Amino acid sequence: MKTTFRLKAVLFLVVACMFTSAAMAQTTKPIASPRDSVSGVVNGATITINYGSPSVKGRKIWGGLVPYNAVWRTGANEATRFTTTKDITVEGKTLPAGTYDFFAIPGEKTWTIIFNSVANQWGAFKYDASKDVLRVTVKPKASVMHERLVYKINGDGFELMWDELKVPVKTK
């Protein structure tokens, strides 16, 4: 009787170890479009851009994955958030201090940059143009390849860079 009990206990322990090992061996996949952020100071205002950073993965981005002439969340998943601690000018127009969702309407020759007062939206599914605080027009430029979407803040403003394109936006 004791031998049977011991055999059952050992068998149970072996099976439990096998399940534990199998569970621990499972790896989590990396996030396809991880959140990222960048901060910098432009003319005394701290600017922070928080965004989802998708990859090109061999896809046609401009005019493909991101269609021309349609509102885009300027990143992946949650809409990109743009925060400024002081009033700034964007392409010569005033943007009050605050947090905004940042959208764009990409075009082949020009882009419309949009700061929307409804922060923390998921994507652009509920985007409402009546809530836009500021719209400006900028010109995209050819760039070196960026596999992941990135933003850069510099003394002149900020840039969105992805694939072989960069979109500079002047701020003061």
C-alpha positions, 0 to 999 in steps of 0.5 A: 500500500505504501509503495502504491502511494509513493508511486502515485506521489512520484508520478504526480510530481513528474507530471506537475513538473512537466506542465510547469516546464511547458508553461515556462517554456512558452515565450511571449511575442514582442509587441508589434507596435510598442509605445514609445515617447520623446521629449524635448525643449523648444523655446522654453516649452517642453514637448512630449510626443507619445506614440505607437511605433509600427514597423515597415515589415516590407509593406508599402507604407505611404499610399498603401498601409497609410492611405493618402487623403485620409485621417491617420493617427500618426502611429499605431493603436492609440492615437499619438499624444502631443503635450506642450507645457507652454503656448507654442507656434506651429508653422506660425500658428498658435497652439495653447499649452495642453495635451492633444491627440495628434493626427495627420492627413498624408498627401503625396506632396503636402500633409495636413497636421492636426492637433485635436482637443480629445486626448487619449482616443483609440486610433482615429475611429472616433476622430471628430474634426469639430474638435480640432484646435489647430491644422497646419500644412507641411511638406514631407521630404525624402529620408534615409530608411527608418524601419520603425516610426520615430519622432525627433524633437529638435530646436526647430520643432519636431519630425515624424520619420518612417520608411523613406520619408520624414515630415518636419513640423516647425515650432517656436 
